[in-house]
Amino acid sequence: MWRFTGAKGFAIVSKDSDFGQRSFLRGHPSRLSWIRRGNCSTDDVEAILRVRRREVEAFGEDVAAALLALE
């Protein structure tokens, strides 16, 4: 999945800390929006992404960015 998303220019959105560690180790070309919130619902994740929408959009446009941590 890491190679696929990088090759296609997609970003991964995950709560899994393993993805955060992988981003630190491997960096580009894959990009990660890491939801750093404990046990929460899908609705909570959606709310985080909506509230931080401008930041998520700026991350998507920044070709040098590899990791966006959202809490």
N, CA, C and O atoms as a CHARMM CRD file, in Angstrom:
* protein
*
  284
    1    1 MET  N      0.83200  -1.18100   0.00000 PROA 1      0.00000
    2    1 MET  CA     0.00000   0.00000   0.00000 PROA 1      0.00000
    3    1 MET  C      0.88200   1.25100   0.00000 PROA 1      0.00000
    4    1 MET  O      0.54200   2.24100  -0.64800 PROA 1      0.00000
    5    2 TRP  N      2.00800   1.22000   0.71700 PROA 2      0.00000
    6    2 TRP  CA     2.89000   2.38600   0.78700 PROA 2      0.00000
    7    2 TRP  C      3.38400   2.78100  -0.61000 PROA 2      0.00000
    8    2 TRP  O      3.34000   3.95300  -0.98200 PROA 2      0.00000
    9    3 ARG  N      3.85100   1.80000  -1.37000 PROA 3      0.00000
   10    3 ARG  CA     4.34800   2.07300  -2.72000 PROA 3      0.00000
   11    3 ARG  C      3.20600   2.51200  -3.64900 PROA 3      0.00000
   12    3 ARG  O      3.37500   3.44000  -4.44100 PROA 3      0.00000
   13    4 PHE  N      2.05800   1.85300  -3.55300 PROA 4      0.00000
   14    4 PHE  CA     0.92100   2.16100  -4.41900 PROA 4      0.00000
   15    4 PHE  C      0.46700   3.60600  -4.22900 PROA 4      0.00000
   16    4 PHE  O      0.29800   4.33700  -5.20500 PROA 4      0.00000
   17    5 THR  N      0.26800   4.02200  -2.97400 PROA 5      0.00000
   18    5 THR  CA    -0.21100   5.38500  -2.73200 PROA 5      0.00000
   19    5 THR  C      0.81900   6.41600  -3.18300 PROA 5      0.00000
   20    5 THR  O      0.46600   7.47100  -3.71000 PROA 5      0.00000
   21    6 GLY  N      2.09900   6.09900  -2.96900 PROA 6      0.00000
   22    6 GLY  CA     3.14800   7.00700  -3.41900 PROA 6      0.00000
   23    6 GLY  C      3.17000   7.14300  -4.92400 PROA 6      0.00000
   24    6 GLY  O      3.30700   8.24500  -5.45400 PROA 6      0.00000
   25    7 ALA  N      3.03500   6.02500  -5.61400 PROA 7      0.00000
   26    7 ALA  CA     3.06800   6.04000  -7.08300 PROA 7      0.00000
   27    7 ALA  C      1.86100   6.77500  -7.67100 PROA 7      0.00000
   28    7 ALA  O      1.97100   7.40800  -8.72200 PROA 7      0.00000
   29    8 LYS  N      0.72900   6.69500  -7.00600 PROA 8      0.00000
   30    8 LYS  CA    -0.49700   7.32000  -7.51000 PROA 8      0.00000
   31    8 LYS  C     -0.69100   8.75200  -7.01200 PROA 8      0.00000
   32    8 LYS  O     -1.59600   9.45100  -7.46800 PROA 8      0.00000
   33    9 GLY  N      0.15900   9.19100  -6.07400 PROA 9      0.00000
   34    9 GLY  CA     0.01400  10.53800  -5.52400 PROA 9      0.00000
   35    9 GLY  C     -1.08200  10.64800  -4.48800 PROA 9      0.00000
   36    9 GLY  O     -1.55200  11.74700  -4.19200 PROA 9      0.00000
   37   10 PHE  N     -1.49800   9.51700  -3.93000 PROA 10     0.00000
   38   10 PHE  CA    -2.53400   9.50200  -2.90800 PROA 10     0.00000
   39   10 PHE  C     -1.91800   9.71100  -1.52500 PROA 10     0.00000
   40   10 PHE  O     -0.70400   9.59700  -1.35300 PROA 10     0.00000
   41   11 ALA  N     -2.74800  10.01200  -0.56500 PROA 11     0.00000
   42   11 ALA  CA    -2.33300  10.09300   0.83200 PROA 11     0.00000
   43   11 ALA  C     -3.08200   9.03000   1.61900 PROA 11     0.00000
   44   11 ALA  O     -4.22100   8.68800   1.30000 PROA 11     0.00000
   45   12 ILE  N     -2.43700   8.52000   2.63500 PROA 12     0.00000
   46   12 ILE  CA    -3.05300   7.56200   3.55200 PROA 12     0.00000
   47   12 ILE  C     -3.57900   8.35500   4.74200 PROA 12     0.00000
   48   12 ILE  O     -2.89900   9.25600   5.23200 PROA 12     0.00000
   49   13 VAL  N     -4.77300   8.03200   5.21000 PROA 13     0.00000
   50   13 VAL  CA    -5.31000   8.58800   6.44800 PROA 13     0.00000
   51   13 VAL  C     -5.46900   7.41600   7.39600 PROA 13     0.00000
   52   13 VAL  O     -6.17000   6.45200   7.08800 PROA 13     0.00000
   53   14 SER  N     -4.81800   7.49700   8.55400 PROA 14     0.00000
   54   14 SER  CA    -4.83900   6.36400   9.48100 PROA 14     0.00000
   55   14 SER  C     -4.69800   6.83800  10.91800 PROA 14     0.00000
   56   14 SER  O     -4.13400   7.89800  11.18800 PROA 14     0.00000
   57   15 LYS  N     -5.22100   6.03100  11.83400 PROA 15     0.00000
   58   15 LYS  CA    -5.00300   6.22900  13.26400 PROA 15     0.00000
   59   15 LYS  C     -3.89600   5.31800  13.77600 PROA 15     0.00000
   60   15 LYS  O     -3.48300   5.43700  14.92900 PROA 15     0.00000
   61   16 ASP  N     -3.42500   4.44200  12.96100 PROA 16     0.00000
   62   16 ASP  CA    -2.46100   3.41400  13.34800 PROA 16     0.00000
   63   16 ASP  C     -1.06100   4.01500  13.51300 PROA 16     0.00000
   64   16 ASP  O     -0.52600   4.61000  12.57800 PROA 16     0.00000
   65   17 SER  N     -0.47300   3.86000  14.69400 PROA 17     0.00000
   66   17 SER  CA     0.85500   4.42100  14.94100 PROA 17     0.00000
   67   17 SER  C      1.92500   3.76500  14.07500 PROA 17     0.00000
   68   17 SER  O      2.96800   4.37000  13.82700 PROA 17     0.00000
   69   18 ASP  N      1.68600   2.54000  13.61200 PROA 18     0.00000
   70   18 ASP  CA     2.65100   1.88600  12.71800 PROA 18     0.00000
   71   18 ASP  C      2.85100   2.69800  11.43900 PROA 18     0.00000
   72   18 ASP  O      3.96200   2.76600  10.91400 PROA 18     0.00000
   73   19 PHE  N      1.79000   3.30700  10.94300 PROA 19     0.00000
   74   19 PHE  CA     1.91900   4.13900   9.75200 PROA 19     0.00000
   75   19 PHE  C      2.74900   5.38100  10.06500 PROA 19     0.00000
   76   19 PHE  O      3.54700   5.81700   9.23500 PROA 19     0.00000
   77   20 GLY  N      2.56800   5.95100  11.25000 PROA 20     0.00000
   78   20 GLY  CA     3.37600   7.09700  11.65200 PROA 20     0.00000
   79   20 GLY  C      4.84700   6.74200  11.69800 PROA 20     0.00000
   80   20 GLY  O      5.68400   7.50600  11.21900 PROA 20     0.00000
   81   21 GLN  N      5.17100   5.59400  12.26700 PROA 21     0.00000
   82   21 GLN  CA     6.56500   5.14600  12.33000 PROA 21     0.00000
   83   21 GLN  C      7.11100   4.89600  10.93400 PROA 21     0.00000
   84   21 GLN  O      8.25400   5.24700  10.64100 PROA 21     0.00000
   85   22 ARG  N      6.30700   4.29600  10.07500 PROA 22     0.00000
   86   22 ARG  CA     6.74200   4.03600   8.69700 PROA 22     0.00000
   87   22 ARG  C      7.02100   5.35000   7.96400 PROA 22     0.00000
   88   22 ARG  O      7.97200   5.44400   7.18800 PROA 22     0.00000
   89   23 SER  N      6.19300   6.35400   8.21400 PROA 23     0.00000
   90   23 SER  CA     6.40300   7.64300   7.57000 PROA 23     0.00000
   91   23 SER  C      7.73400   8.24600   8.00200 PROA 23     0.00000
   92   23 SER  O      8.45200   8.81500   7.17900 PROA 23     0.00000
   93   24 PHE  N      8.07600   8.12600   9.30500 PROA 24     0.00000
   94   24 PHE  CA     9.35600   8.63800   9.78800 PROA 24     0.00000
   95   24 PHE  C     10.52100   7.90600   9.11900 PROA 24     0.00000
   96   24 PHE  O     11.53500   8.51600   8.78300 PROA 24     0.00000
   97   25 LEU  N     10.36700   6.60500   8.93100 PROA 25     0.00000
   98   25 LEU  CA    11.44300   5.79400   8.36800 PROA 25     0.00000
   99   25 LEU  C     11.56700   5.91400   6.85600 PROA 25     0.00000
  100   25 LEU  O     12.67300   6.00000   6.32400 PROA 25     0.00000
  101   26 ARG  N     10.44200   5.91900   6.17200 PROA 26     0.00000
  102   26 ARG  CA    10.47500   5.84800   4.70300 PROA 26     0.00000
  103   26 ARG  C     10.19200   7.17300   4.01100 PROA 26     0.00000
  104   26 ARG  O     10.67800   7.40700   2.90400 PROA 26     0.00000
  105   27 GLY  N      9.41600   8.03800   4.64300 PROA 27     0.00000
  106   27 GLY  CA     9.12200   9.33600   4.03200 PROA 27     0.00000
  107   27 GLY  C      8.46400   9.21100   2.66900 PROA 27     0.00000
  108   27 GLY  O      7.58500   8.37600   2.45600 PROA 27     0.00000
  109   28 HSD  N      8.90600  10.05200   1.76100 PROA 28     0.00000
  110   28 HSD  CA     8.34200  10.07600   0.40700 PROA 28     0.00000
  111   28 HSD  C      8.61400   8.77500  -0.30700 PROA 28     0.00000
  112   28 HSD  O      9.56500   8.07800   0.04900 PROA 28     0.00000
  113   29 PRO  N      7.81900   8.41500  -1.30300 PROA 29     0.00000
  114   29 PRO  CA     6.80700   9.26800  -1.91800 PROA 29     0.00000
  115   29 PRO  C      5.44900   9.20000  -1.23800 PROA 29     0.00000
  116   29 PRO  O      4.58800  10.02700  -1.53900 PROA 29     0.00000
  117   30 SER  N      5.22000   8.26300  -0.34300 PROA 30     0.00000
  118   30 SER  CA     3.90300   8.18400   0.27800 PROA 30     0.00000
  119   30 SER  C      3.70900   9.32000   1.26900 PROA 30     0.00000
  120   30 SER  O      4.66500   9.85700   1.82900 PROA 30     0.00000
  121   31 ARG  N      2.45500   9.66700   1.46800 PROA 31     0.00000
  122   31 ARG  CA     2.10300  10.75800   2.37800 PROA 31     0.00000
  123   31 ARG  C      1.06300  10.24800   3.35700 PROA 31     0.00000
  124   31 ARG  O      0.20700   9.43500   3.00900 PROA 31     0.00000
  125   32 LEU  N      1.14800  10.73600   4.58900 PROA 32     0.00000
  126   32 LEU  CA     0.27700  10.22600   5.64500 PROA 32     0.00000
  127   32 LEU  C     -0.37000  11.35500   6.42000 PROA 32     0.00000
  128   32 LEU  O      0.31000  12.26200   6.90100 PROA 32     0.00000
  129   33 SER  N     -1.69300  11.29500   6.53900 PROA 33     0.00000
  130   33 SER  CA    -2.42600  12.10800   7.50500 PROA 33     0.00000
  131   33 SER  C     -2.69800  11.17400   8.67600 PROA 33     0.00000
  132   33 SER  O     -3.51600  10.25800   8.58000 PROA 33     0.00000
  133   34 TRP  N     -2.01000  11.41500   9.77000 PROA 34     0.00000
  134   34 TRP  CA    -2.04800  10.52200  10.93000 PROA 34     0.00000
  135   34 TRP  C     -2.96700  11.12300  11.98700 PROA 34     0.00000
  136   34 TRP  O     -2.68300  12.18700  12.53600 PROA 34     0.00000
  137   35 ILE  N     -4.05700  10.44300  12.26500 PROA 35     0.00000
  138   35 ILE  CA    -5.01400  10.87400  13.28400 PROA 35     0.00000
  139   35 ILE  C     -4.49100  10.38400  14.63200 PROA 35     0.00000
  140   35 ILE  O     -4.54500   9.18900  14.92300 PROA 35     0.00000
  141   36 ARG  N     -3.98900  11.29500  15.44800 PROA 36     0.00000
  142   36 ARG  CA    -3.38400  10.93200  16.72000 PROA 36     0.00000
  143   36 ARG  C     -4.39600  11.11600  17.85300 PROA 36     0.00000
  144   36 ARG  O     -4.23500  11.96700  18.72900 PROA 36     0.00000
  145   37 ARG  N     -5.40200  10.32200  17.80700 PROA 37     0.00000
  146   37 ARG  CA    -6.46700  10.36400  18.81500 PROA 37     0.00000
  147   37 ARG  C     -6.67100   8.94900  19.29400 PROA 37     0.00000
  148   37 ARG  O     -6.67600   8.02300  18.48300 PROA 37     0.00000
  149   38 GLY  N     -6.83500   8.75800  20.55600 PROA 38     0.00000
  150   38 GLY  CA    -7.05600   7.41800  21.10000 PROA 38     0.00000
  151   38 GLY  C     -8.31300   6.78100  20.53600 PROA 38     0.00000
  152   38 GLY  O     -8.67700   7.01200  19.38300 PROA 38     0.00000
  153   39 ASN  N     -8.94900   6.00700  21.33000 PROA 39     0.00000
  154   39 ASN  CA   -10.15400   5.29900  20.93100 PROA 39     0.00000
  155   39 ASN  C    -11.24800   6.31100  20.59300 PROA 39     0.00000
  156   39 ASN  O    -11.73600   7.02200  21.47100 PROA 39     0.00000
  157   40 CYS  N    -11.62500   6.37000  19.32400 PROA 40     0.00000
  158   40 CYS  CA   -12.67200   7.30200  18.90500 PROA 40     0.00000
  159   40 CYS  C    -13.44000   6.70100  17.73500 PROA 40     0.00000
  160   40 CYS  O    -13.00600   5.73000  17.11600 PROA 40     0.00000
  161   41 SER  N    -14.56300   7.28400  17.45600 PROA 41     0.00000
  162   41 SER  CA   -15.44300   6.76200  16.40300 PROA 41     0.00000
  163   41 SER  C    -15.05800   7.31400  15.03100 PROA 41     0.00000
  164   41 SER  O    -14.26900   8.25000  14.90900 PROA 41     0.00000
  165   42 THR  N    -15.63200   6.71200  14.02700 PROA 42     0.00000
  166   42 THR  CA   -15.45500   7.20800  12.66000 PROA 42     0.00000
  167   42 THR  C    -16.00100   8.62000  12.54100 PROA 42     0.00000
  168   42 THR  O    -15.44200   9.44400  11.81700 PROA 42     0.00000
  169   43 ASP  N    -17.08700   8.90500  13.24500 PROA 43     0.00000
  170   43 ASP  CA   -17.65000  10.25800  13.24900 PROA 43     0.00000
  171   43 ASP  C    -16.64500  11.25500  13.82700 PROA 43     0.00000
  172   43 ASP  O    -16.53600  12.38100  13.33900 PROA 43     0.00000
  173   44 ASP  N    -15.90800  10.84300  14.86900 PROA 44     0.00000
  174   44 ASP  CA   -14.88300  11.71100  15.45200 PROA 44     0.00000
  175   44 ASP  C    -13.77100  11.98700  14.44000 PROA 44     0.00000
  176   44 ASP  O    -13.30500  13.12100  14.32100 PROA 44     0.00000
  177   45 VAL  N    -13.35100  10.96700  13.72200 PROA 45     0.00000
  178   45 VAL  CA   -12.31400  11.13100  12.69700 PROA 45     0.00000
  179   45 VAL  C    -12.80600  12.08700  11.61700 PROA 45     0.00000
  180   45 VAL  O    -12.07100  12.97600  11.18600 PROA 45     0.00000
  181   46 GLU  N    -14.03800  11.90300  11.18700 PROA 46     0.00000
  182   46 GLU  CA   -14.61500  12.79800  10.18400 PROA 46     0.00000
  183   46 GLU  C    -14.62600  14.23900  10.69400 PROA 46     0.00000
  184   46 GLU  O    -14.30500  15.16200   9.94600 PROA 46     0.00000
  185   47 ALA  N    -14.98800  14.43200  11.94300 PROA 47     0.00000
  186   47 ALA  CA   -15.03800  15.78000  12.51400 PROA 47     0.00000
  187   47 ALA  C    -13.64600  16.41400  12.54000 PROA 47     0.00000
  188   47 ALA  O    -13.49900  17.59800  12.23700 PROA 47     0.00000
  189   48 ILE  N    -12.63300  15.63500  12.89700 PROA 48     0.00000
  190   48 ILE  CA   -11.25800  16.14700  12.91100 PROA 48     0.00000
  191   48 ILE  C    -10.86500  16.61300  11.50900 PROA 48     0.00000
  192   48 ILE  O    -10.32300  17.70500  11.33900 PROA 48     0.00000
  193   49 LEU  N    -11.14000  15.78200  10.52000 PROA 49     0.00000
  194   49 LEU  CA   -10.77900  16.13000   9.14500 PROA 49     0.00000
  195   49 LEU  C    -11.53900  17.35700   8.65800 PROA 49     0.00000
  196   49 LEU  O    -10.98600  18.18300   7.93200 PROA 49     0.00000
  197   50 ARG  N    -12.79600  17.47900   9.05100 PROA 50     0.00000
  198   50 ARG  CA   -13.58900  18.64400   8.62600 PROA 50     0.00000
  199   50 ARG  C    -13.09200  19.92500   9.30300 PROA 50     0.00000
  200   50 ARG  O    -12.95100  20.95900   8.64900 PROA 50     0.00000
  201   51 VAL  N    -12.83000  19.85700  10.60000 PROA 51     0.00000
  202   51 VAL  CA   -12.37600  21.04200  11.33400 PROA 51     0.00000
  203   51 VAL  C    -11.00000  21.49500  10.83300 PROA 51     0.00000
  204   51 VAL  O    -10.73000  22.69500  10.76900 PROA 51     0.00000
  205   52 ARG  N    -10.15000  20.56400  10.48500 PROA 52     0.00000
  206   52 ARG  CA    -8.78700  20.86800  10.03900 PROA 52     0.00000
  207   52 ARG  C     -8.67500  20.86800   8.50700 PROA 52     0.00000
  208   52 ARG  O     -7.58600  20.70400   7.95500 PROA 52     0.00000
  209   53 ARG  N     -9.78800  21.04900   7.84700 PROA 53     0.00000
  210   53 ARG  CA    -9.86700  20.93200   6.38600 PROA 53     0.00000
  211   53 ARG  C     -8.81400  21.76700   5.66100 PROA 53     0.00000
  212   53 ARG  O     -8.14800  21.26600   4.75500 PROA 53     0.00000
  213   54 ARG  N     -8.65800  23.01500   6.04200 PROA 54     0.00000
  214   54 ARG  CA    -7.69900  23.88900   5.34700 PROA 54     0.00000
  215   54 ARG  C     -6.27100  23.35800   5.49800 PROA 54     0.00000
  216   54 ARG  O     -5.47900  23.40600   4.55700 PROA 54     0.00000
  217   55 GLU  N     -5.95900  22.86100   6.66900 PROA 55     0.00000
  218   55 GLU  CA    -4.63300  22.28900   6.90700 PROA 55     0.00000
  219   55 GLU  C     -4.42500  21.01900   6.07100 PROA 55     0.00000
  220   55 GLU  O     -3.34500  20.79800   5.52400 PROA 55     0.00000
  221   56 VAL  N     -5.46400  20.19800   5.98200 PROA 56     0.00000
  222   56 VAL  CA    -5.39600  18.96600   5.18100 PROA 56     0.00000
  223   56 VAL  C     -5.22400  19.31900   3.70600 PROA 56     0.00000
  224   56 VAL  O     -4.43800  18.68200   3.00500 PROA 56     0.00000
  225   57 GLU  N     -5.95100  20.32700   3.23100 PROA 57     0.00000
  226   57 GLU  CA    -5.83200  20.74600   1.83400 PROA 57     0.00000
  227   57 GLU  C     -4.43700  21.30300   1.53900 PROA 57     0.00000
  228   57 GLU  O     -3.86100  21.01000   0.49100 PROA 57     0.00000
  229   58 ALA  N     -3.89500  22.10200   2.45900 PROA 58     0.00000
  230   58 ALA  CA    -2.54500  22.65500   2.27200 PROA 58     0.00000
  231   58 ALA  C     -1.51500  21.52700   2.24500 PROA 58     0.00000
  232   58 ALA  O     -0.56400  21.57400   1.46500 PROA 58     0.00000
  233   59 PHE  N     -1.70000  20.52500   3.08500 PROA 59     0.00000
  234   59 PHE  CA    -0.82100  19.35500   3.09800 PROA 59     0.00000
  235   59 PHE  C     -0.86900  18.65500   1.74200 PROA 59     0.00000
  236   59 PHE  O      0.16400  18.23100   1.22300 PROA 59     0.00000
  237   60 GLY  N     -2.05600  18.53500   1.17600 PROA 60     0.00000
  238   60 GLY  CA    -2.21300  17.88400  -0.11300 PROA 60     0.00000
  239   60 GLY  C     -1.52100  18.62700  -1.24500 PROA 60     0.00000
  240   60 GLY  O     -1.13100  18.02000  -2.24300 PROA 60     0.00000
  241   61 GLU  N     -1.36900  19.92500  -1.09600 PROA 61     0.00000
  242   61 GLU  CA    -0.73600  20.73700  -2.13300 PROA 61     0.00000
  243   61 GLU  C      0.77200  20.87600  -1.94600 PROA 61     0.00000
  244   61 GLU  O      1.47200  21.28000  -2.87400 PROA 61     0.00000
  245   62 ASP  N      1.27500  20.55000  -0.77300 PROA 62     0.00000
  246   62 ASP  CA     2.70300  20.68900  -0.46900 PROA 62     0.00000
  247   62 ASP  C      3.45300  19.42900  -0.89800 PROA 62     0.00000
  248   62 ASP  O      3.39900  18.40800  -0.21300 PROA 62     0.00000
  249   63 VAL  N      4.14700  19.50100  -2.02100 PROA 63     0.00000
  250   63 VAL  CA     4.80800  18.31500  -2.57100 PROA 63     0.00000
  251   63 VAL  C      5.96300  17.82900  -1.70500 PROA 63     0.00000
  252   63 VAL  O      6.39900  16.68900  -1.86200 PROA 63     0.00000
  253   64 ALA  N      6.46700  18.65400  -0.80200 PROA 64     0.00000
  254   64 ALA  CA     7.57600  18.24600   0.06100 PROA 64     0.00000
  255   64 ALA  C      7.09700  17.61300   1.36000 PROA 64     0.00000
  256   64 ALA  O      7.89400  16.99200   2.06400 PROA 64     0.00000
  257   65 ALA  N      5.83100  17.75100   1.69300 PROA 65     0.00000
  258   65 ALA  CA     5.31000  17.23900   2.96200 PROA 65     0.00000
  259   65 ALA  C      5.05000  15.73000   2.87700 PROA 65     0.00000
  260   65 ALA  O      4.55400  15.23100   1.86800 PROA 65     0.00000
  261   66 ALA  N      5.39400  15.01500   3.95200 PROA 66     0.00000
  262   66 ALA  CA     5.17500  13.57100   3.98600 PROA 66     0.00000
  263   66 ALA  C      4.25700  13.16200   5.12100 PROA 66     0.00000
  264   66 ALA  O      3.63700  12.10100   5.05500 PROA 66     0.00000
  265   67 LEU  N      4.15300  13.98900   6.17500 PROA 67     0.00000
  266   67 LEU  CA     3.37400  13.59800   7.35300 PROA 67     0.00000
  267   67 LEU  C      2.60600  14.79700   7.89100 PROA 67     0.00000
  268   67 LEU  O      3.16000  15.88000   8.07600 PROA 67     0.00000
  269   68 LEU  N      1.32400  14.58000   8.13700 PROA 68     0.00000
  270   68 LEU  CA     0.48200  15.57300   8.79900 PROA 68     0.00000
  271   68 LEU  C     -0.13400  14.88700  10.00200 PROA 68     0.00000
  272   68 LEU  O     -0.94100  13.96900   9.85100 PROA 68     0.00000
  273   69 ALA  N      0.24200  15.32600  11.20100 PROA 69     0.00000
  274   69 ALA  CA    -0.30400  14.74800  12.43200 PROA 69     0.00000
  275   69 ALA  C     -1.48700  15.59800  12.88100 PROA 69     0.00000
  276   69 ALA  O     -1.37000  16.81300  13.04200 PROA 69     0.00000
  277   70 LEU  N     -2.61000  14.95200  13.07700 PROA 70     0.00000
  278   70 LEU  CA    -3.84400  15.63500  13.49500 PROA 70     0.00000
  279   70 LEU  C     -4.30000  15.06500  14.81600 PROA 70     0.00000
  280   70 LEU  O     -4.34200  13.84700  14.99100 PROA 70     0.00000
  281   71 GLU  N     -4.64200  15.93400  15.74600 PROA 71     0.00000
  282   71 GLU  CA    -5.14400  15.47400  17.05300 PROA 71     0.00000
  283   71 GLU  C     -6.52800  15.98900  17.28500 PROA 71     0.00000
  284   71 GLU  O     -7.12300  15.71300  18.32700 PROA 71     0.00000
